[in-house]
Amino acid sequence: MRAIPLALLALAATAAVTGCATKKDFYAMGGSRADGTVDMAYDFAPFEKPVVNRSQAQSIAKAKCQVWGYQDAESFGGQQQNCHQFNGYGSCVAGQIVIKYQCIGDGAQNAPASSFAPTAAPSATPPGALSRDQWKQQQLQKLGQETGLSYEEYQRRYRQIMGQ
């Protein structure tokens, strides 16, 4: 039987320990229409060296933001790691990387018109009446209790209350 050269054995062991470069695709895994944020993520498994294309994440985030009426999306910078498996040394070997994107532009550009009109804010504050800030707070509480509103309608009403 032939002996396996020691160098070949060392090379095979190094390849097994360092893992393989693996192309990973991003997917939208969360976010908030109200905040105008999109969470993009990719998963990684043990012995993988993820190879990612951040422009793919940017493109998907931008498309999601455009559905909500924004023009573009930009990364907040940084990333969050959600670990699903640790090795014996406490290092993360499998999990998910999440990158948060902020939608930018006028989020109400495609908002449908509606008949909603909050009651007029008081111009002066007679005794027992609400101040402008109290009135705004009351209107925002009412808006928060509304159900079945689209994001665009909520944003439109919010801006109307805030005088934006």
C-alpha positions in Angstrom: 0.0 0.0 0.0 1.3 3.5 -0.9 1.8 6.1 1.8 0.0 9.3 1.2 2.5 12.2 1.2 2.3 14.3 4.3 1.9 17.6 2.4 -1.2 16.3 0.5 -2.7 15.2 3.8 -2.0 18.6 5.4 -3.6 20.4 2.3 -6.7 18.3 2.6 -7.0 19.0 6.3 -6.6 22.7 5.7 -9.3 22.7 3.0 -11.7 20.9 5.3 -11.1 23.2 8.2 -11.3 26.5 6.3 -14.5 25.7 4.4 -15.6 26.4 0.9 -16.5 29.7 -0.6 -20.2 29.6 -1.2 -22.3 32.2 -3.1 -25.1 33.4 -1.0 -28.2 35.3 -2.1 -29.9 38.0 -0.1 -33.6 37.9 0.8 -36.0 40.4 2.4 -36.7 39.0 5.9 -38.4 41.9 7.6 -38.8 45.6 7.9 -41.3 48.2 8.7 -43.4 50.3 6.3 -44.1 52.8 9.1 -40.3 53.3 9.7 -39.4 52.9 6.1 -36.9 50.1 6.7 -36.1 46.8 5.0 -34.1 44.0 6.6 -32.0 42.0 4.1 -30.5 38.7 5.1 -28.5 35.7 4.0 -27.9 32.4 5.8 -24.6 30.6 6.4 -23.9 27.0 7.4 -20.9 25.3 9.0 -17.7 25.1 6.9 -19.0 27.8 4.5 -17.2 31.0 3.6 -20.2 33.2 2.4 -19.6 35.2 -0.8 -22.2 37.9 -1.1 -23.1 40.7 -3.5 -24.2 43.7 -1.6 -25.5 45.3 -4.7 -28.1 42.5 -4.9 -29.3 43.4 -1.4 -29.4 47.1 -2.4 -31.5 46.3 -5.5 -34.0 44.1 -3.5 -34.3 46.7 -0.7 -34.8 49.5 -3.3 -37.6 47.5 -5.0 -39.3 46.9 -1.6 -39.1 50.6 -0.7 -40.5 51.6 -4.1 -43.6 49.4 -3.5 -44.1 51.6 -0.4 -43.8 54.8 -2.5 -40.1 55.6 -1.7 -37.5 56.3 -4.4 -34.5 54.4 -3.1 -32.9 52.6 -0.2 -29.5 52.9 1.5 -27.8 50.7 4.1 -27.5 51.9 7.6 -24.0 50.4 7.6 -23.0 47.5 9.7 -24.8 44.2 10.1 -26.4 42.0 12.7 -25.5 38.3 13.2 -28.1 35.9 14.5 -26.3 32.7 15.4 -28.1 29.3 15.2 -25.1 27.0 15.9 -21.9 27.4 17.9 -18.8 25.2 17.8 -17.0 23.9 20.8 -15.1 27.1 21.2 -18.1 29.3 21.3 -17.7 30.7 17.8 -20.7 31.0 15.5 -20.6 28.5 12.7 -24.1 28.7 11.3 -26.7 31.4 11.3 -28.0 34.5 9.6 -26.5 37.9 8.7 -29.0 40.8 8.6 -28.3 44.2 7.0 -30.9 47.0 7.6 -31.8 49.4 4.8 -33.5 52.8 5.2 -36.0 53.8 2.5 -35.3 57.3 1.3 -37.4 59.8 -0.7 -41.0 60.9 -0.3 -42.9 57.9 1.1 -46.3 59.5 0.4 -45.7 60.1 -3.4 -48.1 57.3 -4.3 -50.4 57.6 -1.4 -54.1 57.5 -2.5 -56.3 60.4 -1.8 -58.9 60.0 1.0 -61.7 61.8 2.6 -60.0 61.8 6.0 -59.7 65.2 7.5 -58.9 65.6 11.2 -60.9 68.2 13.1 -59.3 71.6 13.0 -56.7 72.3 15.6 -57.6 75.0 18.1 -55.9 78.3 17.3 -56.0 79.6 20.9 -56.1 77.6 24.2 -59.2 78.7 26.2 -59.4 77.3 29.7 -60.2 73.6 29.7 -59.4 73.3 25.9 -56.5 71.3 24.5 -53.2 72.9 23.6 -51.9 72.3 20.0 -49.6 69.6 21.2 -52.3 67.9 23.3 -54.6 68.0 20.2 -51.9 66.5 18.0 -51.3 63.7 20.6 -55.0 63.0 20.8 -55.3 62.8 17.0 -52.3 60.5 16.8 -53.8 58.2 19.4 -57.1 58.1 17.4 -55.1 57.3 14.3 -53.2 54.5 16.1 -56.5 52.9 17.0 -57.7 52.9 13.4 -57.6 49.4 11.8 -57.4 48.4 8.2 -55.5 51.5 7.0 -52.9 51.1 4.3 -49.4 52.3 5.0 -49.8 55.2 2.5 -53.1 56.3 4.1 -51.6 56.1 7.6 -48.7 58.2 6.5 -50.9 60.7 4.7 -53.1 61.1 7.8 -50.0 61.4 10.1 -48.5 64.1 8.0 -51.9 66.0 7.9 -52.1 65.9 11.7 -48.5 67.0 12.1 -48.9 69.8 9.6 -46.2 68.5 7.3 
